Amino acid sequence: MLDELAKAGRYLGQTMRLMVGIPEYSTYVAHMEKMHPDKPVMTYEEFFRERQEARYAGGVGKCC
């Protein structure tokens, strides 16, 4: 039961982040490792800051 509750909490958190336009860091890391293995991966803090700037500064935030 606790595992199911924890899983539901993770999904809720992911949904809330996506609703406000903050993608998942783990998805970003997997993308970078697969598509751009020669480039450095941002830390979570750098990723979060970059996503906020892309959303609120009117810039385009996708690399591909």
C-alpha positions in Angstrom: 0.0 0.0 0.0 2.8 2.5 0.8 4.5 1.7 -2.5 1.3 2.5 -4.3 0.9 5.7 -2.4 4.5 6.7 -3.1 4.0 5.9 -6.8 0.8 8.0 -6.9 2.7 10.9 -5.3 5.5 10.7 -7.9 2.9 10.8 -10.7 1.1 13.7 -9.1 4.4 15.7 -8.8 5.3 14.9 -12.4 1.8 16.0 -13.5 2.0 19.3 -11.6 5.5 20.1 -12.9 4.3 19.5 -16.5 1.2 21.6 -16.0 3.4 24.6 -15.1 5.9 23.8 -17.9 8.8 22.3 -16.0 9.8 19.0 -17.8 11.3 16.1 -15.9 15.1 16.3 -15.2 15.4 12.5 -15.7 13.9 12.8 -19.1 16.3 15.5 -20.0 19.3 13.4 -18.8 18.1 10.4 -20.8 17.7 12.5 -23.9 21.2 14.1 -23.5 22.8 10.7 -23.0 21.1 9.2 -26.1 21.1 12.2 -28.5 24.0 14.3 -27.4 26.5 12.1 -25.6 29.4 14.5 -26.5 27.8 17.4 -24.7 27.8 18.0 -20.9 24.6 17.4 -18.9 23.4 20.4 -16.8 23.0 19.9 -13.1 19.4 19.9 -11.8 19.8 23.6 -10.7 21.1 24.6 -14.1 18.3 22.7 -15.8 15.6 24.2 -13.6 16.9 27.8 -14.2 17.2 27.2 -18.0 13.7 25.9 -18.2 12.3 28.8 -16.3 14.2 31.3 -18.4 13.0 29.6 -21.6 9.4 29.6 -20.4 9.2 33.2 -19.1 11.7 34.9 -21.4 9.8 34.0 -24.6 12.6 32.0 -26.0 12.5 28.6 -27.7 13.5 25.9 -25.2 13.9 22.8 -27.4 17.2 21.6 -28.9 15.7 19.2 -31.4 
